[in-house]
Amino acid sequence: MKDFFSKLLTGMSIGIVVALIPNALLGEILKLIIPHFPPLQHLFDITFFVMSLLPVLIGVMVGVTFKLSPIQTASVGIAAMVGSGAVQKTADGLFVLDGIGIVINTGITAGLAVLFFQLIGDRLKAYSILLLPTLGILVPGMIGYMILPLIKNSTGIIGTVISYVTTLQPILMGAIIAVIFCLIILSPVSTVGVATVIMLSGIGSGAANLGVVAAGVGFAIASYKANNLGTALAHVLGSPKIQMKNFFLKPTIAIPMVATSAILGALAGVLNIQGTPYSAGFGLSGLVGPLNYITFAEGGWTLGNIGIMLSTFFILPTILNLVFIYIFSKRLKLIKAADYKLDFE
């Protein structure tokens, strides 16, 4: 079970990064350029569309991780898309892509598809290409589709907890929300999905962003020695979710980031760092978090606001994570560089 769970999370992590990186790198930059050069709108739309392919990419990468045959791997991708909830039918009978779906249910469906195809094995022989894609839809795909409402309701519980936290004193609220989002970003649950469902805004949104920043910067620093610069940067520019497997196998690796997020979240309450329901959960990805802070800060692009932005989103996350990583690795011996090793080859 441990090996199965490890491979499933690895496949999910790769799919998530591949789907989200293009928009993370280009999204906010294109938004600034498009008003002056409208033809780039098509490129922006493409990067946004690619994010909606996340369920298929998760399914395919899970299949690759388990070393399934090409037909089985493609069929896992189809099943994952069916169970994701990303495809919706409108009243006019049109099919539309509704965001990235419910990521945790996508992973569950992909895992069920792998088990199903492993159970079938090569029994279908020459009929595999005819039957496997259809069977993938009928069995694991439909199971995923049927449990989708239950999973949605389960993730809604997280939103209910966060909604209650927003009623607390701003500094305490900011610290708690930042920690919650720091942990959510390391799970199959979508931080953006949770934030939009409960319409998290204001300081709560700013704190959520700083929690994601703490995770991204912290894991980039902690994982650098065990991986390489490109993989380290993927934690910040893409998503810290690529550490899902390592986090679930050894949760203590997130302690420095959680400590950092608590401090940064409290500062969100002190410095009135705000955001919108649609910016919460992005962190530094696409520079959504810092740019939204400037948008809502009184005075906009003043030197003071720029200083606060650079301090809370870049400088302090780096310094705090370095301090806590040193304490928990060198002094307390609770973590080591090898704990953050990622195998994407």
N, C-alpha and C positions, 0 to 999 in steps of 0.2 A: 504493500500500500504506500509506503514512504517513497519508493522509486516511482510508482505511478503518479502520485501527487506531485513529486518533484518535476517530472517530465511535463505534466499538464501545465504547471505554473510557468515553466520555462517557455513552452510554446506560446502561452498567452502573453507573456512579457514581450517576446519578440514581435508578435503580431501587433500589440498595442503601440510599440515604439515605431514600427514601420508605418503604421497608419497615421499616427499623430505628428511625426517629425516634419513632413512637408509644410503643413499649415503652421506648425510651431515656428519654423524658421522664416517663413515668408508672409504669414498672415497679416501681422500688424504693420510690417514694412509696406506691403502692397496697399493696405488701407490708406497709408499716408501718400502714396504715389498715385493711386488711381484717379483722384480728383484732377490731377494734372496730366495724366496719361490714361484715359478711359479704356483703351484696348487691353490693359492688364487685368481688367475685371474678369475676363475669361480664365486667366491663370489662377486668380484667387478662387473662383468658383470650383475649379478643378481640385485645388488643394482641400477645399471644404468637402467636396464629393468623396475624395479619397478617404477622409475620416469615416464616412458612412460605410465604407467597405471593411471596417474593422472586424465585424463578425466573421466574414469570409476569411480574412487574413489570419485571425486567431485559429479558426478551424484548420486551415491549411498548415500553419506552422505547428499546431499540435500534432497533426498527422505526420509531418516531417520529423518532429522530435521523437515520435514513437516508431519511426522507420517503417511506416505503412507503405503499401504499394501506391503508385501514382493514382490509380482509380480510387482506392480507399481514401487516400489523402484528399482528393478533390471532393469526394462524397462527404467527408467530415466537414469540409468547408461549407457545403450546401446545407447539411444538417444544422451547423452552428448558426447560419443565417436564418433558418426557419425558427430556431428557438430564441433568437436574440430579441425579437420584437422590433427590430429596426425597420421592417417593411410594414407599412400601413396601407389599407385600402380606403379611399375616399368615398364620399357619397355618390360621386360621379363614376365610380368604378375604376378610377385610376389608382395605380400603385405608386406610393411615394416612399422615399427613404426618410425616416424620422430620426435624425441624429445617429448615434452609434448603438442604440438599443440598450438593453440591460446587460452589462458586461459580465456580471457574475453568472447570469443564466446562460450566456453564450459559452462560458467556460464549462458549466455543468453539462450542457448539451454536447459540446465537443468531447468531453470525457466519456459520456454515455455512448457516443458514436464510436469512439476508439474501442471500448469494451465490446460493443456489438460486432464490429468488424473483426476483432480478435477472436470472438466466439465463432463467427462464421468461418474464419480462416480461408483456406483455398477450396472449400467444398463446392463452390459454384463453378469452379474451373473456367471453361470457355464462356460461360454465361455471366461472368462477373461484370463485364462492361455494360451488359444489358440490365442487370438487376440491382447492383450495388447502389447506384445513385438514387434509384426509386426507393429501395429498402431503407436507405439513410434518411429519406424524408419521412417514410411511413412509421419507422420505429423510433430511433433517437430524436429525429427532428420533431415529430409530433408529441413525444413525451416532453421535450423541452418547451414546446408551444403550450402544452396543457398546464405545466407548472409555472409558466411565466407570471400569471396573476399573483400566485402565492409568493414568488420571489420579489415581485414589485412591492407587495404589502410588507414583506420582511424588511426590505431596504427603507420603506417608509417609516419604520420604527426609529431608525437613525435620525431621520428628519424631525420626528416628533421630539426627540431628546434635544436636538440642536435648537429647535424652536423655543423650548423651555429655557435653554441656556441664554438665549438672546434677551431674556427678561431680567438678567442679573446686572449687577453694577458693571459698567463698561470695562474696567481693567480686568476684573475677574472673568467676565464674559469673553474678552479677547483672548486671555490665556487659555481658557478651556476650549474654545472653538478652534484655536490654532493647533492645539494638541490633537483634537479629534480629527481635523483635516490632515494633519501630519500622518496619522495612522490610517485614515481612509485611503490616502493616495498610495499606500503600500498594500492595499487589498484590491480584490476584483471590483469593488464598488466604485462607481464613478463620482468623483468629487463634484464635478460640474452638474451631474444629474441630481445629486442630493441638494446642492445649492439652489438650482432652478425650481425644484419641486416645492421647496419651502420659501422660495423667493427671498433668499438671504441677501440683505443689502446693508448699506451703511458700514459701521465699524465691524459688524459681524463678517461681512464680505471681505473687508481689508484684513482682518485677523486670519480668516480662512486662507487667503492668499499667502500670508506670511508663514502659515503652518506648512503650506506646500513648498514655499521657498526654503524653509529650514530643512525639509526632507531632501529636496533636490540638491542644494548646495552641500549639505552634510554627506550625503551618499556619494556625491562626486569626489569630495575630498577623501573620504574613507576608502573608496574603491579604486582610487588612482593607482596605487602600488600593485594591486592584485590584477588590474586589467590594463587599460591603456588610456591615453588622453581622449580619444574619440568616444570610447565607451563611457568614460567619466562625464564628459560634456553632455552625453545623451540623458543623464539624470536631470540635468538642468533645462536643456533645450527641448527635450522630449518629455519624459515622465519618470519619476522615481519608481513607478510600477515595475520597472525591469528588475527590481530587487525583491519582487513578491516571493519568489521561491526561497531565497535566503532568509527573508524576514519570517516566513512561516516556519522554517526549519529551526531558526535561532532568533527569536524576537528581541533578544538583548542587543542585537546590532543596531536597533533604532533608538536606544536610550539617549545617545548624544543629541540626536536630531529632535527628540521629544523635549528634552531640556531646553534646547535652543528655541523651539517653537513656542514654549510657554512664555519665555522672556519676550520674544518678538510679538506674540499675541497681546501681552500686557501693554507693550509699547503702542500697539494699534489703538488701545483705549486711551492712552495718555496723549498721543499725538493726533488723534482723530483721523486715522487712516481709513479711508472708505473705499467702497467698490459697489458693484451691482450684482444681482443674482446671476448674470451671465458672465461676469468676470471672476467671481469667486471660484477657487479651485484650480486656476490656471498657474498661479505662481509666476515664475519668470518665463514660462513658455510663451513665446511670441511677445514677450514684454507686456503681457496683458495686465498683470498686477500693478507694476509701477506706473504705467501710463494711465490706468484708471485712477490711481491715487492723485496724480497731477490734475486730472480732469475734475475731480471733486474737491480738491484742496482750494481754500480761499485764496484768490490771487493768481491761481494757475502756475505758469512757469516762472515763479520768482526764485531768486537765489536760495531763499530759506526753504522753500518747498523742494527744490532740486536737492538741497543738502539732506533733507529728511528722507527723500526717496532713495538717494544713494546710500545713506546710512542704514536704513531699515531693510532695504531689499538686496543690498550687495555687501556692504562693509561689515555690518554687525553679524549677518548670517555666517559669513566666512570666519570672522574672529571667534565668535561663540562656538561654532562647530569645531574649530581647531582646538580650542581650550577643552571642550568636553570630550572630544575624541582622544586627546592626550591623556586626560584624567582616567577615562574608562579603559583605555588600552595599555598605557604605560604604568599607571599607578595601581588601578584596581584589577587589571588583567582580565576584564570581562569580555573584551572583544579583541580581534586581531585582523590584520589586513586580509588574510585568506578567507575570512567569513564573508567577504563581499565579492568573491570571485564569481564572474559570470562566464558561462560557456555557451557562446553563440556560434561557434564554428560549425 
